[in-house]
Amino acid sequence: MEVNVGITCYPTYGGSGIVATELGLELANRGHEVHFISYANPIRLDPDTPRIHYHEVEVSTYPLFQYPPYSLALASRMAEVAAMYRLDLLHVHYAIPHSISALLAQQMTRRRRLPFITTLHGTDITLVGADRSYFPITRFSIEQSDGITAISEYLQKKTADFFGVKKEIRVIKNFVNCDIYRPLEDRPAASQYAPRGEKLLIHVSNFRPVKRVLDCIRILAEARRQAPAHLLMVGDGPERGPAEQLARELGVDRHVSFLGKQNHVERIFPLAHVLLMPSELESFGLAALEGMACGVPPVATRVGGVPELITDGEDGFLEAPGDVAAQARRVAQLLLDESLHARVSSAARQTAETRFCTSKIIPLYEDYYKQISESV
């Protein structure tokens, strides 16, 4: 069954927007019509892709409004697009405010029932939803959704327990296009990032405090005591400045490249030897999955949904958050022991191929769309 779906996400550099965008692109490649409804073009979206449509949400400002009413403008645009293009359903990513806007759009659309699915990504539950002022409306938005998905079993259980949600929360885990994200045939001994031939470490995130970006700098400094390495910091956010300052203080600033936001991380990942993900909390760990698909072993933390992705000692390593020494030891092992690196790298790629490729995950969304559309 081909669907005509409206997708709303935050278009900024973050996991939820990336997953929503990649989902839309994969659905379009499989013959579905996909309408993105957001205030800006999502960061990885090429609007020239066949069967991809982008509808901008314009938010008017008036002296009366201290804050622009984005959620209301979004609801109006959702209803307009649904009516004009006869959408079969809406799929919103991140609960607040997108699911509330979808609920309003659903009530505004009189032509026919317009079901909506909410996908929970993590911080919409663990940070925003946990805020006392947002708790009631987050729970209400989840309960009013026609379908609910979560990106990990951890997040499913966290949501059900914390909000007391009785409705089914379907777990559909994150995915990666294994044809686009893949290892290089031969990883170059030197690159533009490490012309002296050091092995590359990589970190990819939105540089929020929960990502523990400063730990990446500390891990590099520790690991370099045993093996030459250069760190690529991909992304941007509030912790970039402090990370740059810490690199100078620890004397490793010449061994760190801050690359900012990148639209084509699939071109950078395969150059790296090890991925760093020292987060305080991750509901899944999309960056680790993308790295694993490129054959880059992750050294990550044993938090949230990460153990559902990484099997410690097989396709990556897991340590406690904040334990820089332990993470640095794992990094050094991978840098110095070529046979260990080859084994873990191969297992990481196999995990991506056998469990998380688009061919495994996208049909789960298609089946869920069909189930929700037929149940209303």
One Martini backbone bead per residue (centre of mass of N, CA, C, O) as a GRO file, in nm:
protein
  376
    1MET     BB    1   0.091   0.039   0.027
    2GLU     BB    2   0.052   0.358  -0.060
    3VAL     BB    3   0.155   0.663   0.086
    4ASN     BB    4   0.041   0.987   0.225
    5VAL     BB    5   0.279   1.171   0.404
    6GLY     BB    6   0.326   1.365   0.698
    7ILE     BB    7   0.629   1.530   0.809
    8THR     BB    8   0.751   1.617   1.140
    9CYS     BB    9   1.036   1.821   1.238
   10TYR     BB   10   1.335   1.902   1.342
   11PRO     BB   11   1.575   2.070   1.124
   12THR     BB   12   1.806   2.014   1.296
   13TYR     BB   13   2.098   1.907   1.460
   14GLY     BB   14   1.966   1.584   1.506
   15GLY     BB   15   1.834   1.278   1.551
   16SER     BB   16   1.530   1.323   1.488
   17GLY     BB   17   1.569   1.473   1.215
   18ILE     BB   18   1.738   1.258   1.074
   19VAL     BB   19   1.540   1.023   1.089
   20ALA     BB   20   1.302   1.162   0.947
   21THR     BB   21   1.449   1.222   0.682
   22GLU     BB   22   1.542   0.933   0.611
   23LEU     BB   23   1.262   0.815   0.606
   24GLY     BB   24   1.145   0.987   0.378
   25LEU     BB   25   1.351   0.900   0.162
   26GLU     BB   26   1.289   0.596   0.175
   27LEU     BB   27   0.988   0.614   0.107
   28ALA     BB   28   1.025   0.749  -0.170
   29ASN     BB   29   1.197   0.512  -0.290
   30ARG     BB   30   0.921   0.320  -0.237
   31GLY     BB   31   0.667   0.519  -0.359
   32HIS     BB   32   0.610   0.745  -0.168
   33GLU     BB   33   0.447   1.025  -0.039
   34VAL     BB   34   0.632   1.316   0.089
   35HIS     BB   35   0.558   1.561   0.354
   36PHE     BB   36   0.722   1.834   0.466
   37ILE     BB   37   0.656   2.002   0.790
   38SER     BB   38   0.826   2.312   0.839
   39TYR     BB   39   1.039   2.595   0.915
   40ALA     BB   40   1.259   2.410   0.771
   41ASN     BB   41   1.491   2.258   0.600
   42PRO     BB   42   1.614   1.978   0.644
   43ILE     BB   43   1.949   1.907   0.665
   44ARG     BB   44   1.920   1.619   0.473
   45LEU     BB   45   1.732   1.755   0.258
   46ASP     BB   46   1.632   1.691  -0.081
   47PRO     BB   47   1.377   1.848  -0.256
   48ASP     BB   48   1.448   1.701  -0.548
   49THR     BB   49   1.330   1.451  -0.466
   50PRO     BB   50   1.135   1.219  -0.549
   51ARG     BB   51   0.835   1.252  -0.363
   52ILE     BB   52   0.932   1.526  -0.242
   53HIS     BB   53   0.791   1.759  -0.001
   54TYR     BB   54   0.789   2.113   0.086
   55HIS     BB   55   0.645   2.285   0.382
   56GLU     BB   56   0.629   2.590   0.504
   57VAL     BB   57   0.636   2.750   0.821
   58GLU     BB   58   0.476   3.047   0.895
   59VAL     BB   59   0.554   3.301   1.141
   60SER     BB   60   0.388   3.537   1.286
   61THR     BB   61   0.439   3.875   1.399
   62TYR     BB   62   0.329   4.042   1.697
   63PRO     BB   63   0.318   4.260   1.955
   64LEU     BB   64   0.138   4.068   2.132
   65PHE     BB   65   0.368   3.863   2.085
   66GLN     BB   66   0.628   3.737   2.264
   67TYR     BB   67   0.573   3.455   2.121
   68PRO     BB   68   0.574   3.266   1.863
   69PRO     BB   69   0.303   3.057   1.732
   70TYR     BB   70   0.407   2.774   1.607
   71SER     BB   71   0.200   2.546   1.676
   72LEU     BB   72  -0.036   2.689   1.523
   73ALA     BB   73   0.093   2.718   1.246
   74LEU     BB   74   0.141   2.416   1.211
   75ALA     BB   75  -0.152   2.320   1.225
   76SER     BB   76  -0.251   2.480   0.980
   77ARG     BB   77  -0.054   2.354   0.775
   78MET     BB   78  -0.135   2.063   0.810
   79ALA     BB   79  -0.431   2.100   0.722
   80GLU     BB   80  -0.375   2.211   0.441
   81VAL     BB   81  -0.205   1.975   0.330
   82ALA     BB   82  -0.410   1.750   0.384
   83ALA     BB   83  -0.630   1.867   0.196
   84MET     BB   84  -0.470   1.922  -0.072
   85TYR     BB   85  -0.313   1.609  -0.062
   86ARG     BB   86  -0.451   1.378   0.079
   87LEU     BB   87  -0.369   1.265   0.345
   88ASP     BB   88  -0.335   0.973   0.541
   89LEU     BB   89  -0.102   1.091   0.735
   90LEU     BB   90   0.075   1.167   1.034
   91HIS     BB   91   0.434   1.219   1.120
   92VAL     BB   92   0.575   1.276   1.433
   93HIS     BB   93   0.875   1.425   1.575
   94TYR     BB   94   0.845   1.481   1.868
   95ALA     BB   95   0.614   1.570   2.089
   96ILE     BB   96   0.714   1.870   2.147
   97PRO     BB   97   0.454   2.018   1.968
   98HIS     BB   98   0.368   1.818   1.733
   99SER     BB   99   0.127   1.649   1.849
  100ILE     BB  100  -0.056   1.890   1.910
  101SER     BB  101  -0.071   1.995   1.622
  102ALA     BB  102  -0.191   1.731   1.504
  103LEU     BB  103  -0.448   1.735   1.671
  104LEU     BB  104  -0.557   2.001   1.558
  105ALA     BB  105  -0.554   1.916   1.261
  106GLN     BB  106  -0.749   1.683   1.294
  107GLN     BB  107  -0.990   1.870   1.394
  108MET     BB  108  -0.984   2.057   1.128
  109THR     BB  109  -1.034   1.797   0.958
  110ARG     BB  110  -1.344   1.722   0.792
  111ARG     BB  111  -1.327   1.529   0.553
  112ARG     BB  112  -1.142   1.335   0.738
  113ARG     BB  113  -0.964   1.121   0.890
  114LEU     BB  114  -0.644   1.206   1.070
  115PRO     BB  115  -0.395   1.034   1.145
  116PHE     BB  116  -0.140   1.003   1.414
  117ILE     BB  117   0.214   0.978   1.465
  118THR     BB  118   0.440   0.924   1.740
  119THR     BB  119   0.787   0.984   1.779
  120LEU     BB  120   1.016   0.886   2.013
  121HIS     BB  121   1.365   0.997   2.106
  122GLY     BB  122   1.399   1.116   2.435
  123THR     BB  123   1.416   1.429   2.528
  124ASP     BB  124   1.101   1.451   2.517
  125ILE     BB  125   1.107   1.277   2.790
  126THR     BB  126   1.371   1.320   2.979
  127LEU     BB  127   1.336   1.646   2.967
  128VAL     BB  128   1.071   1.784   2.881
  129GLY     BB  129   0.861   1.585   3.014
  130ALA     BB  130   1.000   1.618   3.308
  131ASP     BB  131   0.886   1.880   3.315
  132ARG     BB  132   0.635   1.998   3.501
  133SER     BB  133   0.503   2.192   3.279
  134TYR     BB  134   0.500   1.937   3.050
  135PHE     BB  135   0.380   1.671   3.151
  136PRO     BB  136   0.071   1.677   3.083
  137ILE     BB  137   0.100   1.735   2.770
  138THR     BB  138   0.272   1.494   2.701
  139ARG     BB  139   0.076   1.275   2.790
  140PHE     BB  140  -0.161   1.370   2.615
  141SER     BB  141  -0.021   1.342   2.337
  142ILE     BB  142   0.022   1.037   2.358
  143GLU     BB  143  -0.278   0.947   2.413
  144GLN     BB  144  -0.386   1.092   2.132
  145SER     BB  145  -0.240   0.909   1.968
  146ASP     BB  146  -0.277   0.661   1.727
  147GLY     BB  147   0.040   0.637   1.736
  148ILE     BB  148   0.338   0.476   1.888
  149THR     BB  149   0.690   0.536   1.893
  150ALA     BB  150   1.013   0.385   1.965
  151ILE     BB  151   1.379   0.357   1.946
  152SER     BB  152   1.349   0.184   2.221
  153GLU     BB  153   1.307  -0.009   2.494
  154TYR     BB  154   1.390   0.195   2.698
  155LEU     BB  155   1.187   0.421   2.605
  156GLN     BB  156   0.933   0.263   2.636
  157LYS     BB  157   0.956   0.212   2.943
  158LYS     BB  158   0.997   0.502   3.037
  159THR     BB  159   0.725   0.609   2.934
  160ALA     BB  160   0.531   0.413   3.073
  161ASP     BB  161   0.628   0.470   3.368
  162PHE     BB  162   0.632   0.788   3.386
  163PHE     BB  163   0.325   0.832   3.243
  164GLY     BB  164   0.125   0.586   3.242
  165VAL     BB  165   0.105   0.435   2.973
  166LYS     BB  166  -0.130   0.206   2.808
  167LYS     BB  167  -0.049   0.222   2.539
  168GLU     BB  168   0.094   0.122   2.269
  169ILE     BB  169   0.454   0.092   2.216
  170ARG     BB  170   0.635   0.091   1.937
  171VAL     BB  171   0.929  -0.068   1.840
  172ILE     BB  172   1.148   0.136   1.628
  173LYS     BB  173   1.442   0.138   1.517
  174ASN     BB  174   1.702   0.257   1.406
  175PHE     BB  175   1.876   0.346   1.098
  176VAL     BB  176   2.068   0.241   0.796
  177ASN     BB  177   2.236   0.301   0.499
  178CYS     BB  178   2.446   0.049   0.376
  179ASP     BB  179   2.523   0.188   0.094
  180ILE     BB  180   2.628   0.465   0.213
  181TYR     BB  181   2.719   0.325   0.478
  182ARG     BB  182   3.062   0.245   0.438
  183PRO     BB  183   3.344   0.106   0.390
  184LEU     BB  184   3.649   0.122   0.294
  185GLU     BB  185   3.862  -0.060   0.122
  186ASP     BB  186   4.095   0.166   0.194
  187ARG     BB  187   4.236   0.304   0.452
  188PRO     BB  188   4.405   0.574   0.484
  189ALA     BB  189   4.706   0.667   0.629
  190ALA     BB  190   4.628   0.950   0.508
  191SER     BB  191   4.494   1.284   0.554
  192GLN     BB  192   4.375   1.600   0.576
  193TYR     BB  193   4.352   1.553   0.899
  194ALA     BB  194   4.623   1.337   0.891
  195PRO     BB  195   4.923   1.386   0.746
  196ARG     BB  196   5.102   1.210   0.969
  197GLY     BB  197   4.920   0.933   1.016
  198GLU     BB  198   4.716   0.943   1.213
  199LYS     BB  199   4.467   0.827   1.392
  200LEU     BB  200   4.116   0.845   1.385
  201LEU     BB  201   3.887   1.026   1.562
  202ILE     BB  202   3.522   1.041   1.638
  203HIS     BB  203   3.266   1.302   1.676
  204VAL     BB  204   2.895   1.309   1.686
  205SER     BB  205   2.697   1.611   1.744
  206ASN     BB  206   2.519   1.883   1.931
  207PHE     BB  207   2.683   1.977   2.187
  208ARG     BB  208   2.557   1.884   2.441
  209PRO     BB  209   2.594   1.811   2.769
  210VAL     BB  210   2.494   1.504   2.740
  211LYS     BB  211   2.756   1.432   2.547
  212ARG     BB  212   3.032   1.490   2.673
  213VAL     BB  213   3.253   1.651   2.500
  214LEU     BB  214   3.501   1.689   2.693
  215ASP     BB  215   3.576   1.385   2.705
  216CYS     BB  216   3.703   1.368   2.424
  217ILE     BB  217   3.953   1.535   2.494
  218ARG     BB  218   4.050   1.358   2.728
  219ILE     BB  219   4.077   1.094   2.568
  220LEU     BB  220   4.288   1.192   2.373
  221ALA     BB  221   4.508   1.270   2.577
  222GLU     BB  222   4.536   0.980   2.689
  223ALA     BB  223   4.582   0.814   2.424
  224ARG     BB  224   4.846   0.977   2.329
  225ARG     BB  225   5.040   0.829   2.532
  226GLN     BB  226   5.028   0.557   2.331
  227ALA     BB  227   4.898   0.704   2.062
  228PRO     BB  228   4.860   0.837   1.768
  229ALA     BB  229   4.613   1.110   1.736
  230HIS     BB  230   4.304   1.230   1.582
  231LEU     BB  231   4.031   1.465   1.623
  232LEU     BB  232   3.692   1.462   1.518
  233MET     BB  233   3.457   1.738   1.535
  234VAL     BB  234   3.112   1.688   1.473
  235GLY     BB  235   2.954   1.988   1.496
  236ASP     BB  236   2.732   2.180   1.721
  237GLY     BB  237   2.734   2.400   2.017
  238PRO     BB  238   2.767   2.489   2.353
  239GLU     BB  239   3.046   2.295   2.384
  240ARG     BB  240   3.261   2.401   2.188
  241GLY     BB  241   3.416   2.619   2.335
  242PRO     BB  242   3.508   2.449   2.583
  243ALA     BB  243   3.658   2.238   2.406
  244GLU     BB  244   3.867   2.430   2.284
  245GLN     BB  245   3.986   2.520   2.556
  246LEU     BB  246   4.071   2.238   2.660
  247ALA     BB  247   4.267   2.172   2.431
  248ARG     BB  248   4.463   2.398   2.508
  249GLU     BB  249   4.517   2.315   2.806
  250LEU     BB  250   4.615   2.008   2.710
  251GLY     BB  251   4.781   2.035   2.430
  252VAL     BB  252   4.566   1.928   2.168
  253ASP     BB  253   4.475   2.135   1.942
  254ARG     BB  254   4.650   2.011   1.696
  255HIS     BB  255   4.459   1.724   1.740
  256VAL     BB  256   4.202   1.905   1.656
  257SER     BB  257   3.895   1.901   1.456
  258PHE     BB  258   3.656   2.148   1.386
  259LEU     BB  259   3.383   2.095   1.148
  260GLY     BB  260   3.108   2.107   1.218
  261LYS     BB  261   2.852   2.096   1.019
  262GLN     BB  262   2.746   1.798   0.835
  263ASN     BB  263   2.585   1.654   0.549
  264HIS     BB  264   2.838   1.422   0.492
  265VAL     BB  265   2.930   1.184   0.706
  266GLU     BB  266   2.980   0.936   0.512
  267ARG     BB  267   3.270   1.063   0.424
  268ILE     BB  268   3.408   1.056   0.721
  269PHE     BB  269   3.378   0.794   0.882
  270PRO     BB  270   3.576   0.594   0.710
  271LEU     BB  271   3.844   0.745   0.820
  272ALA     BB  272   3.801   0.620   1.086
  273HIS     BB  273   3.886   0.419   1.379
  274VAL     BB  274   3.715   0.576   1.610
  275LEU     BB  275   3.431   0.611   1.817
  276LEU     BB  276   3.287   0.872   2.018
  277MET     BB  277   3.038   0.806   2.305
  278PRO     BB  278   3.017   0.977   2.624
  279SER     BB  279   2.737   0.979   2.724
  280GLU     BB  280   2.496   1.021   2.968
  281LEU     BB  281   2.263   0.990   2.736
  282GLU     BB  282   2.093   0.731   2.532
  283SER     BB  283   1.829   0.598   2.349
  284PHE     BB  284   2.051   0.486   2.121
  285GLY     BB  285   2.282   0.590   1.884
  286LEU     BB  286   2.320   0.690   1.576
  287ALA     BB  287   2.622   0.753   1.537
  288ALA     BB  288   2.717   0.467   1.597
  289LEU     BB  289   2.570   0.326   1.365
  290GLU     BB  290   2.702   0.481   1.132
  291GLY     BB  291   2.986   0.392   1.206
  292MET     BB  292   2.944   0.083   1.197
  293ALA     BB  293   2.870   0.075   0.891
  294CYS     BB  294   3.185   0.186   0.845
  295GLY     BB  295   3.373   0.020   1.053
  296VAL     BB  296   3.347   0.183   1.335
  297PRO     BB  297   3.439   0.156   1.643
  298PRO     BB  298   3.281   0.190   1.949
  299VAL     BB  299   3.318   0.418   2.229
  300ALA     BB  300   3.097   0.388   2.498
  301THR     BB  301   2.806   0.403   2.695
  302ARG     BB  302   2.615   0.247   2.963
  303VAL     BB  303   2.321   0.366   2.829
  304GLY     BB  304   2.015   0.315   2.788
  305GLY     BB  305   2.000   0.199   2.443
  306VAL     BB  306   2.296   0.109   2.370
  307PRO     BB  307   2.294  -0.209   2.438
  308GLU     BB  308   2.099  -0.260   2.181
  309LEU     BB  309   2.351  -0.206   1.982
  310ILE     BB  310   2.595  -0.270   2.177
  311THR     BB  311   2.837  -0.529   2.216
  312ASP     BB  312   3.048  -0.588   2.446
  313GLY     BB  313   3.350  -0.686   2.276
  314GLU     BB  314   3.242  -0.709   1.970
  315ASP     BB  315   3.121  -0.407   1.830
  316GLY     BB  316   3.237  -0.281   2.100
  317PHE     BB  317   3.244  -0.038   2.374
  318LEU     BB  318   3.162  -0.025   2.733
  319GLU     BB  319   3.121   0.244   2.965
  320ALA     BB  320   3.121   0.463   3.201
  321PRO     BB  321   3.020   0.756   3.268
  322GLY     BB  322   3.321   0.953   3.312
  323ASP     BB  323   3.531   0.718   3.230
  324VAL     BB  324   3.805   0.812   3.078
  325ALA     BB  325   4.019   0.594   3.128
  326ALA     BB  326   3.862   0.352   3.009
  327GLN     BB  327   3.811   0.472   2.728
  328ALA     BB  328   4.110   0.522   2.657
  329ARG     BB  329   4.196   0.226   2.669
  330ARG     BB  330   4.017   0.130   2.436
  331VAL     BB  331   4.134   0.312   2.223
  332ALA     BB  332   4.428   0.213   2.241
  333GLN     BB  333   4.372  -0.079   2.165
  334LEU     BB  334   4.260  -0.010   1.877
  335LEU     BB  335   4.523   0.139   1.779
  336LEU     BB  336   4.741  -0.107   1.845
  337ASP     BB  337   4.535  -0.350   1.765
  338GLU     BB  338   4.472  -0.479   1.462
  339SER     BB  339   4.307  -0.739   1.516
  340LEU     BB  340   4.097  -0.614   1.698
  341HIS     BB  341   3.994  -0.402   1.502
  342ALA     BB  342   3.906  -0.595   1.276
  343ARG     BB  343   3.698  -0.752   1.441
  344VAL     BB  344   3.516  -0.513   1.538
  345SER     BB  345   3.463  -0.386   1.264
  346SER     BB  346   3.318  -0.632   1.137
  347ALA     BB  347   3.096  -0.656   1.356
  348ALA     BB  348   2.975  -0.375   1.319
  349ARG     BB  349   2.885  -0.412   1.028
  350GLN     BB  350   2.707  -0.663   1.080
  351THR     BB  351   2.505  -0.530   1.267
  352ALA     BB  352   2.396  -0.330   1.064
  353GLU     BB  353   2.313  -0.534   0.839
  354THR     BB  354   2.128  -0.743   1.023
  355ARG     BB  355   1.951  -0.505   1.207
  356PHE     BB  356   1.965  -0.174   1.066
  357CYS     BB  357   1.875  -0.169   0.797
  358THR     BB  358   1.640  -0.046   0.591
  359SER     BB  359   1.530  -0.330   0.501
  360LYS     BB  360   1.438  -0.388   0.809
  361ILE     BB  361   1.278  -0.111   0.904
  362ILE     BB  362   1.084   0.028   0.699
  363PRO     BB  363   0.859  -0.197   0.692
  364LEU     BB  364   0.761  -0.133   0.981
  365TYR     BB  365   0.640   0.141   0.908
  366GLU     BB  366   0.450   0.049   0.684
  367ASP     BB  367   0.282  -0.142   0.862
  368TYR     BB  368   0.195   0.076   1.065
  369TYR     BB  369   0.047   0.258   0.875
  370LYS     BB  370  -0.163   0.050   0.792
  371GLN     BB  371  -0.278  -0.008   1.073
  372ILE     BB  372  -0.367   0.284   1.143
  373SER     BB  373  -0.542   0.346   0.890
  374GLU     BB  374  -0.742   0.091   0.944
  375SER     BB  375  -0.830   0.177   1.258
  376VAL     BB  376  -1.001   0.468   1.172
   0.00000   0.00000   0.00000
